[in-house]
Amino acid sequence: MSNSQIESTCASLLQQLEIIWNEVGETETEREKILIEIEEECREVYNRKVEKFKEERIQIKQEIADSEARVIDICSVMDEPPILGRQHQSDQQSGRSLKDELVKILQKLEEMEKRKSERKKQFIQVIEDIRCVRDEINGESDEITCSSDFSVDEFDLSLRKLEELHRELYTLQEQKRNRVKQIQDHLKTLESLCSVLGLNFRETVTTIHPSLVESEGSRSISNETLDKLASSIKQWHEIKIQRMQELQDLVTTMLEFWNLMDTPAEEQQKFMDVSCNIAATVSEITKPNSLSIDLLEEVKAELCRLEELKWSKMKELVLKKRSELEEICRRTHIVLEEEEDIAVENVIKAIESGDVNPENILEQIEYRAGKVKEEALSRKEILEKAEKWLNACEEENWLEEYNQDENRYNAGKGSHLILKRAEKARALVNKLPAMVEALASKITIWESEKESEFLFDGNRLLSMLEEYSELREEKEQERRRKRDLKKLQGQVISEQDKGSVTKPQSAKKGLKVSTNKRFVSSPHTPGTDSPQSAKSNQYFTPLSRHG
C-alpha cells in the first residue's frame, strides 16, 4: 500500500471519528487526548515492525556471512581460491537485496558442499583401495575384506593430496602386479618340480596357502606366502638335485653292468629314457616322474637283478674279456708280460675257489686292455708301415722262388697273371730299401720319445729290420757272386769251344750238365739256400707276422 493510500485511509477514519464524536458530544480535550493516544499507538506499532525487520536484516546478513565463511572454508579445504569477496562487493554495488544475496550464496554453498562430498567420496575410494591392496600385500587377513569406515582428513581434500593418494595407490597396485606375476612364476616352477619328482601339486601348494590352489578369485600375495613358496621351491630343487645325482650314479652302474654283460638292446629299452639323463643338467630334466621315488626304486630293483645276474655270468665275462684282450694284443703285435699273461684255466679255478674277486680280475683285464689300446694308438703308424714291409717281404720271397723256377716262361693256364704279379713284385721289392729306411727312422723316433724298445710280437722291430738289411745285403752279394761265376763259366765255355772245335759233342754236354749242377747247388736254389739265406726266407714269411 502506498503512502497516499495510507493517508487517505487515515483521513477517512479521522472523519468517521469526528462524526462519532460530534454525535456523542465529546469535548475538545477528550478529542485531543484520544488523538494523542492514537498517534502513540501508531508509533508503537511502527517501532515494533521496524525492530522486527532490523532483526530480520541482521539475521540475513549473518546467514550470508556464515554461508560465505562456510564457502571459504570449503574452498580452503579443497585448496581452491575463494571468489566470494569480489562477488559480494559487486552485488552490493549493483543494489541487490540481502535476500537475493542470501539465495545466491546458499546456491554457491550447496554447490561447494556437493563438490566437497564428491571429493570426499574420491578420497574414501582411493584410501579404501590403498587399504585393500596394502592388506593383500601384508596378508593381514586370510580373506581380503576392506572396511568402508575410513578416516578422511576433513581439512585437506585438495587435488594435490588426492593425486598423492593416487600415486601411492598406483605404486601399491604395481607392487601387487609384480607379486601376482612372481606368485605365478613360483607356482609354475613348483608345478614343474612336482611333476618331475612325482608329487601332488595341489597338496603341496595347499600346505603353503589354500588360495593358491584356486584358479579363480584372489590368491594370497603376502610376504609370508612368497617366502613359503620360495622356501618350498628351494627345498624341492635341492631334492631334485639329490635325486638326479643318485639316479645318475645308479644309471652309471647300470650302464657298466650292461656293457659288462652285453645286455641285449630289448632289455635296455625299458630304461632307455632313464639312461638318457646320465649327463643331463638339473634344468634339462623336465619329463614328468623322471625323478620320482617309484622310478628310483625301479632302477634300484633292476640293479639288484643285474648284480645277481653278474655273478652267474662272471666266468663267462672273464673268458670273454680275456679273449678280447688277447685279440687286441694279436692285432697290435703286443706280447703280455709274464705276470699279466695268466692262464685262463688258472683264473677260472681261482674264481670258482673264491680265492680272487672276479671283479678285480675284470678290472685288471679291462685296465690292461685300455693300456694296450692307448699304446696301440702310438704304434698305429709304425704298425701300418711294418705290415707293408712284411707284405713286401712275402712278395720278395715269392719272387725269388719264381725266378728259380725254370718253367716260369712256359705258356700255360694263368701264366699271364703270374707274369703280371711278378712285375708288381719286382716294383715292390725295389722299394724295400726305402721302406726299411723310413720304418727304421720312425721306430728310432718312437723309441726315443717313449724311452723303450718297440717290440713286435715280443721281438725288437728295429733289430728285425737290421737283421733283414744284413741278410738282404748278403743275398745281394751272393747274387753278384753268382752272376760273376756264371759270366766266368760262359767265358770258359766260349774259349773251350773256340780251342777245340773238333772235341766230341759228348764232352760239351758233360760240361753243361756240371755247370747246371753248380747253379742248382747255389744258395738261391730252393731247398738248398745258404744258412743266412735260409734264415732270411724262413724269418720273413707271412706267418712270422702272427708269431
Secondary structure, DSSP 8 states (H G I E B T S, - for coil): --HHHHHHHHHHHHHHHHHHHHHHT--HHHHHHHHHHHHHHHHHHHHHHHHHHHHHHHHHHHHHHHHHHHHHHHHHHTT----HHHHHHHHHHTT--HHHHHHHHHHHHHHHHHHHHHHHHHHHHHHHHHHHHHHHHHT--SS----S-----TT---HHHHHHHHHHHHHHHHHHHHHHHHHHHHHHHHHHHHHHHT--HHHHHHTT-GGGT-SSS-----HHHHHHHHHHHHHHHHHHHHHHHHHHHHHHHHHHHHHHHT--HHHHGGGHHHHGGGG--GGG--STTTT-HHHHHHHHHHHHHHHHHHHHTHHHHHHHHHHHHHHHHHHHT----TTT---HHHHHHHHHHTSS-HHHHHHHHHHHHHHHHHHHHHHHHHHHHHHHHHHHHHHHHHHHHHHT-TTTTS--TTHHHHHHHHHHHHHHHHTHHHHHHHHHHHHHHHHHHHTS--EETTEEHHHHHHHHHHHHHHHHHHHHHHHHHHHHHHHHHHHHHHH-TTS-HHHHHHHHHHHHHHHHTSTTSTT---HHHHHHHHHSSGGGGG-
